């Protein structure tokens, strides 16, 4: 197994998250077979990539989101892919939506198949994010079933998509492990627990689920490549708000990249 780490420094201001939020998006790539840069099997079809919002979590108010539907991309994906051609973008990131496809007694991959058909017509490579902040309502996040059920669904997805890919498919089992763990800790992504949840407790569970998902994906399609994306961050509160060093340290610590735990380097 070989690993590569790509980093890019950005500064984002998001008042709904932090008064000042410094983040460094990290793409951490794990590949089992093909050396990076080898001419025989490139990883991505284009350097620049497009991403379509696909978060599907249930809010604190109980509203079940499907950003794929809210943006209209679920019905316009063919046109959206075609619109990328003038920019020479041939790789996109899409979300499966675990909560959306995991139905009682089986899986509904019809929306996945439709996007794959549109992608083929437009010469687009899809890299799939599987868990995008959401999970089925009837599973306890901190249970062992969360891990096994997620892995089972990932294996079924990889088996479904295997005949549709001539090149090795790329999967991101859990989107932004560290941010998701922080979101659980502060209640942005509610779990069944009512007491305060430590972000490291959530992160360990997400890492377990990710590792189990990787094994299930590779069992279904040994060609598959795994892409982990995570935003390590630190918070810096402005002068107009009281300084809280304890909260500062908690936010920064909670955002330590989950990819380090996945790779065994943390």
Secondary structure, DSSP 8 states (H G I E B T S, - for coil): -EEEEEE--EEE--TTT-SSEEEEEEEEEEESSS-TT-TTS-S-S-SSEEE------B-TT--B--HHHHTTHHHHHHHHHHTTGGGT--EEEEE--HHHHEETTEE--HHHHHHHHHHHHHT-EEEEEEESS---TTS-TTSHHHHHHHHHHHHHHHHHHHTT-SS--EEEEES-HHHHHHHHHTTSS--S--S---HHHHHHHHHHHHHHHHHHHHHH-TT-EEEEEEEEEEE---TTS---HHHHHHHHHHTS-THHHHHT--
